[in-house]
Amino acid sequence: MRDPEIIETELMEISAIAEDTVKFERIVAWCATHPDEVPFALHQLLGRGAKRPPERSET
């Protein structure tokens, strides 16, 4: 597996793409090119979502 910082940089570049179709194509291409890194990438992305504070509802 490559350096985790390189993987995270690549994922951040893909996530910055505004057009959904292009973003999807890049994700598919990235996964096909680096299949052994997909579990690590998912772990990183899911872990990042868990770090967000819960949204407050005004009820």
C-alpha positions in Angstrom: 0.0 0.0 0.0 1.2 3.5 -0.7 1.7 6.3 1.8 -1.6 7.1 3.5 -1.0 10.9 2.9 -0.8 10.3 -0.9 -4.0 8.3 -0.8 -5.8 11.0 1.2 -4.5 13.7 -1.1 -5.9 11.9 -4.1 -9.2 11.4 -2.4 -9.4 15.0 -1.5 -8.7 16.0 -5.1 -11.5 13.8 -6.3 -13.9 15.1 -3.7 -13.3 18.7 -4.8 -14.7 17.9 -8.3 -18.0 19.8 -8.7 -19.5 17.8 -11.5 -21.1 14.6 -10.1 -20.6 12.5 -13.2 -16.9 13.4 -13.5 -16.5 12.7 -9.8 -18.1 9.3 -10.1 -15.9 8.4 -13.1 -12.8 9.4 -11.2 -13.9 7.4 -8.2 -14.5 4.3 -10.3 -11.1 4.8 -12.1 -9.3 5.2 -8.8 -10.9 2.1 -7.3 -10.0 0.1 -10.4 -6.4 1.3 -10.3 -5.9 0.8 -6.6 -8.2 -2.0 -5.5 -6.0 -2.9 -2.5 -6.4 0.6 -1.1 -10.2 0.8 -1.3 -10.8 -0.6 2.2 -8.3 2.0 3.6 -10.0 4.8 1.7 -13.4 3.7 2.9 -12.1 3.6 6.5 -10.7 7.1 6.1 -13.9 8.5 4.6 -16.2 6.9 7.1 -13.9 8.0 10.0 -13.9 11.5 8.8 -17.7 11.6 8.9 -17.7 10.3 12.5 -15.6 13.3 13.6 -18.2 15.8 12.6 -20.2 17.2 15.5 -23.9 16.3 15.4 -26.2 18.9 13.8 -28.5 20.7 16.2 -32.1 20.9 15.4 -34.2 23.8 16.6 -37.3 22.0 17.9 
